[in-house]
Amino acid sequence: MMTPEQVKGTQFELWLEMLLARKGYHSVLRDVHYHKGRHVFRQIDVQYETLRSGRIITVIIEAKYTSNGVIHNAFRDHPPQKARLAIPRIETLVQEVYEKAIFTRAQCAVLVTNGHFDESLHTEAKRYGISCVEQEELMRQADIPNQEQLEKQIRCVDIASLRLPPHRVYTR
C-alpha cells in the first residue's frame, strides 16, 4: 500500500510520462530499473529518447513532486547508500541524479518539479550539467494556464488503471 506522498509522486511521474508521449518523444518509459549484476541497480523515474545532432540520446528525468513549494538540494536524513559499488559519498539530490546518469549511460539528465528548486540546487545542477524544469516551464510545456490546473491534472491521474510494474534494463 502506498502512502499519500507516494501516490502523489507516482501520479506526477505518470503525468510526466503522458505529457512526453503527447509531445512526441520516443520510447517514453516510467519506473525504469537499470541492473548491473545481481544486486546493483538504479531506479529512473521517467526516461525517453530524442534526436540531437543526428544521434539518438537517452534522457533521464528525476521527478520531484512537492505539496509545499521548494525542493532542497541537501538530503534531509542520510544520503542513499549504493549497494556493493565503490562510489563517492552522495550528499545531494544533484549528485544522486548525476550518478544515475553515469550508471545508466544517459546523455542527458533533468530534474523536474511541480514547484521550485532552491538556489543551491540550481547552482550545483549547472556545475554538473543537469537541467532543471520548474513549475512555470512545466505549465508552459503542458499548455496549462495556472498552478491550480496543473495540480488538478496531476491529481486526476488514475494510477490503478495505468501500468505500474517497473521496466527492467540489464546492462554491463
C-alpha positions in Angstrom: 0.0 0.0 0.0 1.4 3.4 -1.0 1.5 6.4 1.4 -0.3 9.6 0.2 3.1 11.1 -0.7 4.0 8.1 -2.8 0.6 8.2 -4.6 1.2 11.9 -5.5 4.7 11.2 -6.6 3.5 8.3 -8.8 0.7 10.4 -10.2 3.3 13.1 -11.1 5.6 10.6 -12.8 2.7 9.1 -14.8 1.5 12.6 -15.8 5.1 13.4 -17.0 5.1 10.2 -19.0 1.9 11.1 -20.7 3.0 14.6 -21.3 6.2 13.5 -23.0 4.4 10.9 -25.1 1.8 13.5 -26.1 4.7 15.9 -27.1 6.0 13.2 -29.5 9.1 11.9 -27.6 10.1 8.3 -28.4 10.4 5.3 -26.0 8.9 7.1 -23.0 9.1 4.8 -20.0 8.4 5.3 -16.3 9.9 3.5 -13.4 12.9 2.0 -15.2 15.3 -0.2 -13.2 18.8 -0.5 -14.6 20.5 -3.6 -13.3 24.3 -4.4 -13.3 24.8 -7.8 -11.7 22.5 -9.4 -9.2 22.1 -6.7 -6.5 23.2 -3.4 -8.1 20.6 -1.3 -9.7 19.3 2.3 -10.1 15.7 3.4 -10.4 14.9 6.1 -13.0 11.5 7.9 -12.6 11.0 8.7 -16.4 13.2 8.3 -19.4 12.8 9.0 -23.1 14.8 9.1 -26.3 15.2 12.0 -28.7 17.3 13.1 -31.6 20.2 15.5 -31.0 22.7 16.3 -33.8 21.6 13.3 -35.7 22.1 10.9 -32.8 19.6 9.2 -30.6 20.2 10.1 -27.0 18.7 8.9 -23.8 17.3 11.5 -21.3 16.6 10.5 -17.7 14.2 12.5 -15.5 14.2 12.7 -11.7 10.6 13.8 -10.9 10.1 15.6 -7.6 6.5 16.3 -6.5 6.1 18.9 -3.8 3.0 19.9 -1.9 4.8 22.9 -0.2 6.7 24.6 -2.9 10.5 24.2 -2.6 12.7 21.2 -3.3 16.0 21.4 -1.5 19.3 20.0 -2.8 20.6 18.6 0.5 19.2 15.3 1.7 17.1 15.6 4.9 18.1 12.3 6.5 21.1 10.4 5.2 22.2 10.1 1.6 21.2 6.8 -0.2 23.8 4.1 0.0 24.6 2.3 -3.2 24.9 -1.5 -2.6 28.3 -3.1 -3.4 29.6 -0.3 -5.6 32.6 1.9 -4.7 31.3 5.4 -5.4 32.0 8.7 -3.7 29.6 9.7 -0.9 26.4 11.2 -2.4 25.2 14.1 -0.3 22.9 16.0 -2.6 20.0 15.4 -4.9 22.0 16.7 -7.9 24.9 14.3 -7.1 22.4 11.4 -7.0 20.9 12.3 -10.4 24.4 12.7 -11.8 25.5 9.3 -10.5 22.3 7.8 -12.0 23.1 9.4 -15.4 26.6 7.8 -15.3 25.3 4.4 -14.2 22.6 4.3 -17.0 24.9 5.9 -19.6 22.3 8.6 -20.2 23.5 11.5 -22.3 21.2 14.0 -20.5 19.7 14.3 -17.0 16.8 16.5 -16.0 15.3 17.4 -12.6 11.6 18.2 -12.9 9.2 19.6 -10.2 5.7 20.9 -9.9 7.2 23.5 -7.5 10.6 25.2 -7.3 14.2 24.2 -6.6 16.3 26.1 -4.1 19.2 28.2 -5.3 21.9 25.7 -4.2 20.3 23.0 -6.3 20.3 25.3 -9.4 24.0 26.2 -8.8 25.1 22.6 -8.4 22.9 21.4 -11.3 24.6 23.9 -13.6 28.0 22.7 -12.4 27.1 19.0 -13.2 25.3 19.8 -16.5 21.8 18.8 -15.2 18.8 20.7 -16.5 16.1 21.9 -14.1 12.4 22.3 -15.1 10.2 24.1 -12.6 6.5 24.8 -12.3 6.3 27.7 -14.8 8.2 25.9 -17.5 6.2 22.7 -16.9 2.9 24.7 -17.2 4.2 26.3 -20.4 5.2 22.9 -21.9 1.8 21.4 -21.0 -0.1 24.5 -22.0 -1.7 24.8 -18.6 -2.7 28.4 -17.5 -2.2 28.2 -13.7 -0.9 26.2 -10.8 -4.4 25.0 -9.8 -5.0 23.4 -13.2 -1.6 21.7 -13.0 -2.3 20.2 -9.7 -5.8 19.2 -10.8 -4.4 17.4 -13.9 -1.8 15.6 -11.7 -4.4 14.5 -9.1 -6.7 13.2 -11.9 -4.2 10.6 -13.0 -5.8 7.2 -12.1 -2.8 5.1 -11.0 -5.0 2.0 -10.7 -5.7 2.0 -14.5 -2.2 2.5 -15.7 0.9 0.3 -16.0 2.8 0.3 -12.7 5.3 -2.6 -12.7 8.8 -1.4 -13.4 10.6 -1.7 -16.7 13.9 -3.7 -16.3 17.1 -3.0 -18.2 20.1 -5.3 -17.8 23.5 -3.7 -18.6 27.2 -4.5 -18.1 
